[in-house]
Amino acid sequence: MSDPQCLFCKIARGEIPSKKVYEDEDVFAFHDIRPVAPVHFLIIPKAHVANLYDAGMAYHKALGKMLALAGELARREGATEGFRTIINNGRVAHQEVYHVHMHVIGGPASLGPMILRQE
């Protein structure tokens, strides 16, 4: 089920244009409109789920598929020597769109440290 007002649901339904990377019955992948690296795309479940707090076992097929596809899609998009996956969950993590989404980020250059440690 999708949310008629959700930005990512609209993208998955084709109501808002995107540069599609992949699509099947469960997930949709598309390029980020503000990339932070040469390879930067999102993978979303087609079913609307706002965040991982709300993603119970009913969503295991789509969520598992997102992880399973990340490597293949990253390689195909040009991240052949490594990539990072990020799922921001909630306000403190700076989730901007409340529809679960996984950023896949990579490219030919180093991505730098994951998170700077506070010492």
Rosetta constraint file for C-alpha pairs under 8 A:
AtomPair CA 1 CA 46 HARMONIC 7.76 0.50
AtomPair CA 1 CA 47 HARMONIC 4.98 0.50
AtomPair CA 1 CA 48 HARMONIC 6.11 0.50
AtomPair CA 2 CA 6 HARMONIC 7.88 0.50
AtomPair CA 2 CA 9 HARMONIC 5.85 0.50
AtomPair CA 2 CA 46 HARMONIC 7.07 0.50
AtomPair CA 2 CA 47 HARMONIC 5.33 0.50
AtomPair CA 2 CA 48 HARMONIC 4.78 0.50
AtomPair CA 3 CA 9 HARMONIC 6.18 0.50
AtomPair CA 3 CA 48 HARMONIC 6.07 0.50
AtomPair CA 4 CA 9 HARMONIC 7.04 0.50
AtomPair CA 4 CA 10 HARMONIC 7.05 0.50
AtomPair CA 5 CA 9 HARMONIC 7.66 0.50
AtomPair CA 5 CA 10 HARMONIC 7.43 0.50
AtomPair CA 6 CA 10 HARMONIC 6.23 0.50
AtomPair CA 6 CA 98 HARMONIC 7.87 0.50
AtomPair CA 6 CA 99 HARMONIC 7.45 0.50
AtomPair CA 7 CA 11 HARMONIC 6.37 0.50
AtomPair CA 7 CA 97 HARMONIC 7.44 0.50
AtomPair CA 8 CA 12 HARMONIC 6.13 0.50
AtomPair CA 8 CA 44 HARMONIC 7.79 0.50
AtomPair CA 8 CA 97 HARMONIC 7.67 0.50
AtomPair CA 8 CA 99 HARMONIC 6.64 0.50
AtomPair CA 9 CA 13 HARMONIC 6.13 0.50
AtomPair CA 9 CA 46 HARMONIC 6.78 0.50
AtomPair CA 9 CA 47 HARMONIC 7.77 0.50
AtomPair CA 9 CA 48 HARMONIC 6.72 0.50
AtomPair CA 9 CA 99 HARMONIC 7.97 0.50
AtomPair CA 10 CA 14 HARMONIC 6.22 0.50
AtomPair CA 10 CA 15 HARMONIC 5.09 0.50
AtomPair CA 10 CA 16 HARMONIC 5.79 0.50
AtomPair CA 11 CA 15 HARMONIC 5.78 0.50
AtomPair CA 11 CA 16 HARMONIC 4.79 0.50
AtomPair CA 11 CA 17 HARMONIC 6.42 0.50
AtomPair CA 11 CA 18 HARMONIC 6.64 0.50
AtomPair CA 12 CA 28 HARMONIC 6.12 0.50
AtomPair CA 12 CA 46 HARMONIC 6.36 0.50
AtomPair CA 14 CA 18 HARMONIC 7.89 0.50
AtomPair CA 18 CA 30 HARMONIC 6.32 0.50
AtomPair CA 18 CA 31 HARMONIC 7.09 0.50
AtomPair CA 19 CA 30 HARMONIC 5.45 0.50
AtomPair CA 19 CA 31 HARMONIC 5.55 0.50
AtomPair CA 20 CA 28 HARMONIC 7.76 0.50
AtomPair CA 20 CA 29 HARMONIC 6.03 0.50
AtomPair CA 20 CA 30 HARMONIC 4.31 0.50
AtomPair CA 20 CA 31 HARMONIC 6.57 0.50
AtomPair CA 21 CA 28 HARMONIC 7.80 0.50
AtomPair CA 21 CA 29 HARMONIC 5.13 0.50
AtomPair CA 21 CA 30 HARMONIC 4.89 0.50
AtomPair CA 21 CA 31 HARMONIC 6.81 0.50
AtomPair CA 21 CA 41 HARMONIC 7.75 0.50
AtomPair CA 21 CA 73 HARMONIC 7.53 0.50
AtomPair CA 22 CA 27 HARMONIC 7.96 0.50
AtomPair CA 22 CA 28 HARMONIC 5.80 0.50
AtomPair CA 22 CA 29 HARMONIC 4.91 0.50
AtomPair CA 22 CA 30 HARMONIC 6.93 0.50
AtomPair CA 22 CA 73 HARMONIC 7.84 0.50
AtomPair CA 23 CA 27 HARMONIC 5.88 0.50
AtomPair CA 23 CA 28 HARMONIC 4.49 0.50
AtomPair CA 23 CA 29 HARMONIC 6.27 0.50
AtomPair CA 24 CA 28 HARMONIC 6.62 0.50
AtomPair CA 25 CA 46 HARMONIC 7.55 0.50
AtomPair CA 26 CA 45 HARMONIC 5.90 0.50
AtomPair CA 26 CA 46 HARMONIC 5.53 0.50
AtomPair CA 26 CA 47 HARMONIC 7.39 0.50
AtomPair CA 26 CA 61 HARMONIC 7.73 0.50
AtomPair CA 26 CA 62 HARMONIC 5.44 0.50
AtomPair CA 27 CA 43 HARMONIC 6.82 0.50
AtomPair CA 27 CA 44 HARMONIC 5.56 0.50
AtomPair CA 27 CA 45 HARMONIC 4.37 0.50
AtomPair CA 27 CA 46 HARMONIC 5.07 0.50
AtomPair CA 27 CA 62 HARMONIC 6.19 0.50
AtomPair CA 27 CA 65 HARMONIC 7.55 0.50
AtomPair CA 27 CA 66 HARMONIC 7.05 0.50
AtomPair CA 28 CA 43 HARMONIC 5.75 0.50
AtomPair CA 28 CA 44 HARMONIC 5.41 0.50
AtomPair CA 28 CA 45 HARMONIC 6.38 0.50
AtomPair CA 28 CA 46 HARMONIC 6.31 0.50
AtomPair CA 29 CA 41 HARMONIC 6.78 0.50
AtomPair CA 29 CA 42 HARMONIC 5.38 0.50
AtomPair CA 29 CA 43 HARMONIC 4.20 0.50
AtomPair CA 29 CA 44 HARMONIC 6.25 0.50
AtomPair CA 30 CA 41 HARMONIC 5.40 0.50
AtomPair CA 30 CA 42 HARMONIC 5.46 0.50
AtomPair CA 30 CA 43 HARMONIC 6.71 0.50
AtomPair CA 31 CA 35 HARMONIC 7.80 0.50
AtomPair CA 31 CA 40 HARMONIC 6.11 0.50
AtomPair CA 31 CA 41 HARMONIC 4.00 0.50
AtomPair CA 31 CA 42 HARMONIC 6.17 0.50
AtomPair CA 32 CA 40 HARMONIC 5.85 0.50
AtomPair CA 32 CA 41 HARMONIC 4.89 0.50
AtomPair CA 32 CA 42 HARMONIC 6.25 0.50
AtomPair CA 35 CA 39 HARMONIC 7.44 0.50
AtomPair CA 35 CA 40 HARMONIC 5.38 0.50
AtomPair CA 35 CA 41 HARMONIC 7.70 0.50
AtomPair CA 36 CA 40 HARMONIC 6.68 0.50
AtomPair CA 36 CA 105 HARMONIC 7.60 0.50
AtomPair CA 37 CA 105 HARMONIC 6.31 0.50
AtomPair CA 37 CA 106 HARMONIC 6.07 0.50
AtomPair CA 37 CA 107 HARMONIC 6.39 0.50
AtomPair CA 37 CA 111 HARMONIC 7.92 0.50
AtomPair CA 38 CA 105 HARMONIC 7.86 0.50
AtomPair CA 38 CA 106 HARMONIC 6.53 0.50
AtomPair CA 38 CA 107 HARMONIC 5.17 0.50
AtomPair CA 38 CA 108 HARMONIC 7.72 0.50
AtomPair CA 39 CA 74 HARMONIC 7.43 0.50
AtomPair CA 39 CA 77 HARMONIC 6.49 0.50
AtomPair CA 39 CA 78 HARMONIC 6.65 0.50
AtomPair CA 39 CA 79 HARMONIC 6.37 0.50
AtomPair CA 39 CA 104 HARMONIC 7.45 0.50
AtomPair CA 39 CA 105 HARMONIC 5.41 0.50
AtomPair CA 39 CA 106 HARMONIC 4.90 0.50
AtomPair CA 39 CA 107 HARMONIC 5.32 0.50
AtomPair CA 40 CA 103 HARMONIC 6.78 0.50
AtomPair CA 40 CA 104 HARMONIC 5.53 0.50
AtomPair CA 40 CA 105 HARMONIC 4.45 0.50
AtomPair CA 40 CA 106 HARMONIC 6.55 0.50
AtomPair CA 41 CA 103 HARMONIC 5.84 0.50
AtomPair CA 41 CA 104 HARMONIC 5.39 0.50
AtomPair CA 41 CA 105 HARMONIC 6.78 0.50
AtomPair CA 42 CA 101 HARMONIC 6.19 0.50
AtomPair CA 42 CA 102 HARMONIC 5.38 0.50
AtomPair CA 42 CA 103 HARMONIC 4.60 0.50
AtomPair CA 42 CA 104 HARMONIC 6.04 0.50
AtomPair CA 43 CA 66 HARMONIC 6.17 0.50
AtomPair CA 43 CA 101 HARMONIC 5.66 0.50
AtomPair CA 43 CA 102 HARMONIC 5.21 0.50
AtomPair CA 43 CA 103 HARMONIC 6.69 0.50
AtomPair CA 43 CA 104 HARMONIC 7.64 0.50
AtomPair CA 44 CA 66 HARMONIC 7.19 0.50
AtomPair CA 44 CA 99 HARMONIC 7.67 0.50
AtomPair CA 44 CA 100 HARMONIC 6.22 0.50
AtomPair CA 44 CA 101 HARMONIC 4.64 0.50
AtomPair CA 44 CA 102 HARMONIC 6.51 0.50
AtomPair CA 45 CA 49 HARMONIC 7.88 0.50
AtomPair CA 45 CA 62 HARMONIC 5.56 0.50
AtomPair CA 45 CA 63 HARMONIC 6.84 0.50
AtomPair CA 45 CA 66 HARMONIC 7.58 0.50
AtomPair CA 45 CA 100 HARMONIC 7.08 0.50
AtomPair CA 45 CA 101 HARMONIC 7.37 0.50
AtomPair CA 48 CA 99 HARMONIC 6.14 0.50
AtomPair CA 48 CA 100 HARMONIC 7.76 0.50
AtomPair CA 49 CA 54 HARMONIC 6.45 0.50
AtomPair CA 49 CA 55 HARMONIC 6.30 0.50
AtomPair CA 49 CA 98 HARMONIC 7.79 0.50
AtomPair CA 49 CA 99 HARMONIC 5.43 0.50
AtomPair CA 49 CA 100 HARMONIC 5.98 0.50
AtomPair CA 50 CA 54 HARMONIC 6.58 0.50
AtomPair CA 50 CA 55 HARMONIC 7.91 0.50
AtomPair CA 50 CA 98 HARMONIC 4.59 0.50
AtomPair CA 50 CA 99 HARMONIC 4.15 0.50
AtomPair CA 50 CA 100 HARMONIC 5.66 0.50
AtomPair CA 51 CA 55 HARMONIC 6.46 0.50
AtomPair CA 51 CA 89 HARMONIC 5.91 0.50
AtomPair CA 51 CA 90 HARMONIC 6.98 0.50
AtomPair CA 51 CA 98 HARMONIC 6.19 0.50
AtomPair CA 51 CA 99 HARMONIC 5.95 0.50
AtomPair CA 51 CA 100 HARMONIC 4.95 0.50
AtomPair CA 52 CA 56 HARMONIC 7.83 0.50
AtomPair CA 52 CA 89 HARMONIC 6.38 0.50
AtomPair CA 52 CA 100 HARMONIC 6.67 0.50
AtomPair CA 53 CA 89 HARMONIC 7.95 0.50
AtomPair CA 55 CA 59 HARMONIC 6.00 0.50
AtomPair CA 56 CA 60 HARMONIC 7.27 0.50
AtomPair CA 59 CA 63 HARMONIC 6.12 0.50
AtomPair CA 60 CA 64 HARMONIC 5.74 0.50
AtomPair CA 61 CA 65 HARMONIC 6.06 0.50
AtomPair CA 62 CA 66 HARMONIC 6.21 0.50
AtomPair CA 63 CA 67 HARMONIC 6.78 0.50
AtomPair CA 64 CA 68 HARMONIC 6.13 0.50
AtomPair CA 65 CA 69 HARMONIC 5.93 0.50
AtomPair CA 66 CA 70 HARMONIC 6.23 0.50
AtomPair CA 66 CA 102 HARMONIC 7.59 0.50
AtomPair CA 67 CA 71 HARMONIC 7.80 0.50
AtomPair CA 68 CA 72 HARMONIC 7.99 0.50
AtomPair CA 69 CA 73 HARMONIC 6.03 0.50
AtomPair CA 70 CA 74 HARMONIC 5.85 0.50
AtomPair CA 70 CA 85 HARMONIC 7.96 0.50
AtomPair CA 70 CA 104 HARMONIC 6.91 0.50
AtomPair CA 71 CA 75 HARMONIC 6.08 0.50
AtomPair CA 72 CA 76 HARMONIC 6.19 0.50
AtomPair CA 73 CA 77 HARMONIC 6.07 0.50
AtomPair CA 74 CA 78 HARMONIC 6.33 0.50
AtomPair CA 74 CA 79 HARMONIC 5.20 0.50
AtomPair CA 74 CA 80 HARMONIC 7.23 0.50
AtomPair CA 74 CA 83 HARMONIC 7.03 0.50
AtomPair CA 74 CA 104 HARMONIC 6.94 0.50
AtomPair CA 74 CA 105 HARMONIC 7.87 0.50
AtomPair CA 74 CA 106 HARMONIC 7.44 0.50
AtomPair CA 75 CA 79 HARMONIC 4.91 0.50
AtomPair CA 75 CA 80 HARMONIC 4.87 0.50
AtomPair CA 76 CA 80 HARMONIC 7.93 0.50
AtomPair CA 78 CA 106 HARMONIC 7.92 0.50
AtomPair CA 78 CA 107 HARMONIC 6.36 0.50
AtomPair CA 78 CA 108 HARMONIC 7.89 0.50
AtomPair CA 79 CA 83 HARMONIC 6.12 0.50
AtomPair CA 79 CA 105 HARMONIC 7.94 0.50
AtomPair CA 79 CA 106 HARMONIC 5.10 0.50
AtomPair CA 79 CA 107 HARMONIC 4.60 0.50
AtomPair CA 79 CA 108 HARMONIC 6.61 0.50
AtomPair CA 80 CA 107 HARMONIC 7.36 0.50
AtomPair CA 80 CA 108 HARMONIC 7.60 0.50
AtomPair CA 81 CA 107 HARMONIC 7.53 0.50
AtomPair CA 81 CA 108 HARMONIC 6.96 0.50
AtomPair CA 82 CA 106 HARMONIC 6.33 0.50
AtomPair CA 82 CA 107 HARMONIC 7.43 0.50
AtomPair CA 83 CA 104 HARMONIC 6.68 0.50
AtomPair CA 83 CA 105 HARMONIC 5.43 0.50
AtomPair CA 83 CA 106 HARMONIC 4.26 0.50
AtomPair CA 83 CA 107 HARMONIC 7.15 0.50
AtomPair CA 84 CA 103 HARMONIC 7.80 0.50
AtomPair CA 84 CA 104 HARMONIC 5.73 0.50
AtomPair CA 84 CA 105 HARMONIC 5.12 0.50
AtomPair CA 84 CA 106 HARMONIC 6.27 0.50
AtomPair CA 85 CA 102 HARMONIC 6.37 0.50
AtomPair CA 85 CA 103 HARMONIC 5.43 0.50
AtomPair CA 85 CA 104 HARMONIC 4.71 0.50
AtomPair CA 85 CA 105 HARMONIC 6.40 0.50
AtomPair CA 86 CA 102 HARMONIC 5.55 0.50
AtomPair CA 86 CA 103 HARMONIC 5.05 0.50
AtomPair CA 86 CA 104 HARMONIC 6.78 0.50
AtomPair CA 87 CA 100 HARMONIC 7.53 0.50
AtomPair CA 87 CA 101 HARMONIC 6.20 0.50
AtomPair CA 87 CA 102 HARMONIC 4.79 0.50
AtomPair CA 87 CA 103 HARMONIC 6.41 0.50
AtomPair CA 88 CA 93 HARMONIC 5.20 0.50
AtomPair CA 88 CA 94 HARMONIC 6.30 0.50
AtomPair CA 88 CA 95 HARMONIC 4.99 0.50
AtomPair CA 88 CA 101 HARMONIC 7.87 0.50
AtomPair CA 88 CA 102 HARMONIC 7.82 0.50
AtomPair CA 89 CA 93 HARMONIC 5.56 0.50
AtomPair CA 89 CA 94 HARMONIC 7.27 0.50
AtomPair CA 89 CA 95 HARMONIC 5.48 0.50
AtomPair CA 89 CA 100 HARMONIC 7.83 0.50
AtomPair CA 90 CA 94 HARMONIC 6.41 0.50
AtomPair CA 90 CA 95 HARMONIC 5.21 0.50
AtomPair CA 91 CA 95 HARMONIC 5.73 0.50
AtomPair CA 91 CA 96 HARMONIC 7.94 0.50
AtomPair CA 106 CA 111 HARMONIC 6.94 0.50
